[in-house]
C-alpha cells in the first residue's frame, strides 16, 4: 500500500464508520417502511416474507464472494478504509476500481508511484464518490413512479383486471440476471456453470411443483449455484 494512502487511512476510517452507520440505519428504516407498507396493504403473507428473506440471504453469497475478490485489489490501491467506505455504500468494487484508475489517470499519475500524492488520492476519492451520483439520481427519479404503479396495480387487481406490474418485475429480474451472467459466457467453464445452474434450478422448480416442498424453494438458488460451480470446476480441471 502506498505511503500516501497509509498516512491518510486513519482519518478516512472516521468518515467510513460514519457513512456505513448511515447506510445501516437507512437499511433498517427501509425495512421498517416496507413491512409497514405490506401490513397496510396485505401484499405478502408472513410465510412469503420469511421465504423471501431466506432466498435473499442465500442469493447474496455468490455476488459477495466475487466482490470480495475485487475488493482485495482495491484495498491494495486505496487502503482498507476507503475500500470499506466505497464498497459498503455502492457494493461495486470493479466500478470503484475503474473510477479510481480513471481519476488518477486524468492527472497522469499511477498508483504506487512517488507522484501519487495526497492531492491525487483526494481526487481519486472525489472521482469515486461523484461517479456514484447516477445511482442516487436513478433512485430518486424511479422510486415514486414505481410506488404509483404499485398503487395502480392494486386498484386494477380489485377490479379483476390484469396488471402489468408482475410482467415488469419478471422483466427486471431477467435483465438483472442476464447482466450478471453475461461475462461468464466468454469461457467454456462459465457456459457450463450457467447452463448447469439453470438446469438444476428448473429441475428443482419442477420437483417443488409436484411435491409442494416449500422449504426447497428457499434453497433453490443455493443448490443451483453450488452444483453449477462444482461442475464448472471439474470441466476447468479437465481442460487444463
C-alpha positions as CSV (number, residue, x, y, z in Angstrom):
1,X,0.0,0.0,0.0
2,X,1.3,3.4,-1.0
3,X,2.7,5.6,1.9
4,X,0.3,8.4,1.0
5,X,-2.7,6.0,1.3
6,X,-1.3,4.6,4.6
7,X,-0.9,8.1,6.1
8,X,-4.5,9.1,5.3
9,X,-6.0,5.8,6.2
10,X,-6.6,6.7,9.8
11,X,-8.5,9.9,9.0
12,X,-10.6,8.2,6.4
13,X,-11.7,5.5,8.9
14,X,-13.6,8.2,10.8
15,X,-15.7,9.1,7.7
16,X,-16.0,5.4,6.7
17,X,-17.6,4.5,10.0
18,X,-19.9,7.4,9.9
19,X,-21.0,6.7,6.4
20,X,-21.5,3.0,6.9
21,X,-23.5,3.7,10.0
22,X,-25.8,5.9,8.0
23,X,-26.2,3.1,5.5
24,X,-27.1,0.6,8.2
25,X,-29.7,3.0,9.7
26,X,-31.1,3.7,6.3
27,X,-31.4,-0.1,5.5
28,X,-33.3,-0.6,8.8
29,X,-35.6,2.3,8.0
30,X,-36.3,0.9,4.6
31,X,-37.1,-2.5,6.0
32,X,-39.5,-1.0,8.6
33,X,-41.2,1.1,5.9
34,X,-41.5,-2.0,3.6
35,X,-43.0,-4.1,6.5
36,X,-45.4,-1.3,7.5
37,X,-46.5,-0.9,3.8
38,X,-47.0,-4.6,3.5
39,X,-49.0,-4.7,6.7
40,X,-51.2,-1.9,5.5
41,X,-51.8,-3.3,2.0
42,X,-51.6,-7.1,2.7
43,X,-49.4,-7.8,-0.3
44,X,-47.4,-10.7,1.2
45,X,-48.1,-13.2,4.0
46,X,-45.7,-13.7,6.9
47,X,-44.6,-17.0,5.3
48,X,-43.9,-15.3,2.0
49,X,-41.8,-12.6,3.7
50,X,-39.8,-15.2,5.6
51,X,-39.3,-17.2,2.4
52,X,-38.1,-14.0,0.6
53,X,-35.7,-13.2,3.3
54,X,-34.2,-16.7,3.3
55,X,-33.9,-16.6,-0.5
56,X,-32.4,-13.1,-0.5
57,X,-29.8,-14.1,2.2
58,X,-28.7,-17.1,0.1
59,X,-28.6,-15.3,-3.2
60,X,-26.2,-12.6,-2.0
61,X,-23.5,-15.2,-1.2
62,X,-22.2,-15.6,-4.7
63,X,-22.0,-11.9,-5.7
64,X,-20.5,-11.1,-2.3
65,X,-17.6,-13.6,-2.8
66,X,-16.9,-12.1,-6.3
67,X,-17.0,-8.6,-4.8
68,X,-14.6,-9.5,-2.1
69,X,-12.0,-10.8,-4.6
70,X,-12.0,-7.5,-6.4
71,X,-12.2,-5.5,-3.2
72,X,-8.9,-7.1,-2.1
73,X,-7.2,-5.5,-5.2
74,X,-8.9,-2.2,-4.3
75,X,-7.6,-2.4,-0.7
76,X,-4.0,-2.7,-2.0
77,X,-4.6,0.5,-4.1
78,X,-6.7,2.8,-1.9
79,X,-6.4,1.3,1.5
80,X,-8.9,-0.6,3.7
81,X,-10.7,2.4,5.0
82,X,-11.6,3.9,1.6
83,X,-12.4,0.5,0.1
84,X,-14.7,-0.3,3.1
85,X,-16.4,3.1,2.7
86,X,-17.0,2.9,-1.0
87,X,-17.9,-0.8,-1.3
88,X,-20.1,-0.6,1.8
89,X,-22.2,2.1,0.1
90,X,-22.3,1.1,-3.6
91,X,-21.2,-2.5,-3.4
92,X,-19.5,-2.5,-6.8
93,X,-15.7,-2.9,-6.3
94,X,-15.0,-3.2,-10.1
95,X,-16.7,0.1,-10.7
96,X,-14.8,1.8,-7.8
97,X,-11.5,0.3,-9.1
98,X,-12.2,1.6,-12.6
99,X,-13.1,5.1,-11.3
100,X,-10.0,5.3,-9.1
101,X,-7.8,4.4,-12.0
102,X,-9.7,6.9,-14.2
103,X,-9.3,9.7,-11.7
104,X,-5.5,9.0,-11.2
105,X,-5.0,8.7,-15.0
106,X,-6.7,12.0,-15.6
107,X,-3.7,13.8,-14.0
108,X,-1.2,11.4,-15.5
109,X,-0.4,9.5,-12.3
110,X,-0.3,5.8,-11.5
111,X,-0.9,4.1,-8.2
112,X,2.1,3.1,-6.0
113,X,4.4,5.7,-7.5
114,X,6.1,8.7,-5.9
115,X,3.8,11.0,-7.9
116,X,0.8,9.6,-6.1
117,X,0.4,12.4,-3.5
118,X,-2.4,13.2,-1.1
119,X,-3.9,15.6,-3.6
120,X,-4.1,12.8,-6.2
121,X,-5.6,10.4,-3.6
122,X,-8.2,13.0,-2.7
123,X,-9.0,13.4,-6.3
124,X,-9.5,9.6,-6.6
125,X,-11.9,9.6,-3.7
126,X,-13.8,12.5,-5.1
127,X,-14.0,10.7,-8.5
128,X,-15.3,7.5,-7.0
129,X,-17.9,9.5,-4.9
130,X,-19.0,11.7,-7.8
131,X,-19.3,8.7,-10.1
132,X,-21.9,7.1,-7.8
133,X,-24.3,10.1,-8.2
134,X,-26.2,8.4,-11.1
135,X,-27.2,5.6,-8.7
136,X,-28.8,8.1,-6.3
137,X,-30.4,10.1,-9.1
138,X,-31.9,7.0,-10.6
139,X,-33.4,6.1,-7.2
140,X,-34.9,9.5,-6.7
141,X,-36.4,9.5,-10.2
142,X,-37.7,6.0,-10.3
143,X,-39.0,5.1,-6.8
144,X,-42.0,7.4,-6.9
145,X,-43.3,6.3,-10.3
146,X,-42.9,2.7,-9.2
147,X,-44.8,3.4,-6.0
148,X,-47.6,4.9,-8.1
149,X,-47.5,1.8,-10.3
150,X,-47.9,-0.5,-7.3
151,X,-51.0,1.5,-6.1
152,X,-52.4,1.4,-9.7
153,X,-51.8,-2.4,-9.8
154,X,-53.7,-2.9,-6.5
155,X,-56.7,-1.0,-7.8
156,X,-56.6,-3.0,-11.0
157,X,-56.4,-6.2,-9.1
158,X,-59.5,-5.3,-7.1
159,X,-61.4,-4.8,-10.4
160,X,-60.2,-8.3,-11.5
161,X,-58.2,-6.8,-14.4
162,X,-54.7,-7.9,-15.4
163,X,-51.8,-5.8,-14.2
164,X,-48.5,-5.1,-16.0
165,X,-46.6,-5.0,-12.7
166,X,-45.8,-8.7,-12.4
167,X,-44.5,-8.7,-16.0
168,X,-42.4,-5.6,-15.2
169,X,-40.9,-7.4,-12.2
170,X,-40.1,-10.5,-14.2
171,X,-38.6,-8.5,-17.0
172,X,-36.4,-6.6,-14.5
173,X,-35.3,-9.8,-12.8
174,X,-34.4,-11.3,-16.2
175,X,-32.4,-8.2,-17.2
176,X,-30.5,-8.2,-13.9
177,X,-29.7,-11.9,-14.1
178,X,-28.7,-11.6,-17.8
179,X,-26.4,-8.7,-17.0
180,X,-24.8,-10.7,-14.1
181,X,-24.0,-13.8,-16.1
182,X,-23.0,-12.3,-19.5
183,X,-19.3,-12.1,-18.6
184,X,-19.4,-15.8,-17.6
185,X,-20.4,-16.8,-21.2
186,X,-17.0,-16.0,-22.6
187,X,-15.4,-19.2,-21.4
188,X,-16.3,-22.9,-21.6
189,X,-16.4,-23.4,-17.8
190,X,-18.5,-20.3,-17.4
191,X,-21.0,-21.5,-20.0
192,X,-21.1,-24.9,-18.3
193,X,-21.7,-23.2,-14.9
194,X,-24.6,-21.1,-16.2
195,X,-26.2,-24.0,-18.1
196,X,-26.0,-26.5,-15.3
197,X,-27.2,-23.9,-12.7
198,X,-30.3,-23.1,-14.9
199,X,-31.0,-26.8,-15.5
200,X,-30.8,-27.5,-11.8
201,X,-33.0,-24.6,-10.9
202,X,-35.6,-25.7,-13.4
203,X,-35.5,-29.3,-12.1
204,X,-35.9,-28.2,-8.5
205,X,-38.8,-25.9,-9.6
206,X,-40.5,-28.9,-11.2
207,X,-39.9,-31.0,-8.0
208,X,-41.5,-28.2,-5.9
209,X,-44.5,-28.1,-8.2
210,X,-45.1,-31.8,-7.9
211,X,-44.3,-32.4,-4.2
212,X,-45.1,-28.9,-2.7
213,X,-41.9,-28.9,-0.7
214,X,-41.9,-25.2,0.2
215,X,-38.6,-25.1,2.0
216,X,-36.8,-26.3,-1.1
217,X,-37.8,-23.1,-2.9
218,X,-35.8,-21.1,-0.4
219,X,-32.6,-23.0,-1.2
220,X,-33.2,-23.4,-5.0
221,X,-30.6,-20.7,-5.9
222,X,-28.1,-22.0,-3.4
223,X,-28.3,-25.6,-4.7
224,X,-28.1,-24.3,-8.3
225,X,-25.1,-22.2,-7.7
226,X,-23.1,-24.8,-5.8
227,X,-23.8,-27.6,-8.3
228,X,-23.1,-25.3,-11.3
229,X,-19.8,-24.1,-9.8
230,X,-18.8,-27.7,-8.9
231,X,-19.4,-29.0,-12.4
232,X,-17.7,-26.0,-13.9
233,X,-14.6,-26.6,-11.7
234,X,-14.5,-30.2,-12.9
235,X,-14.7,-29.1,-16.5
236,X,-12.0,-26.4,-15.9
237,X,-9.7,-29.0,-14.4
238,X,-10.2,-31.4,-17.3
239,X,-9.4,-28.7,-19.8
240,X,-6.3,-27.6,-18.0
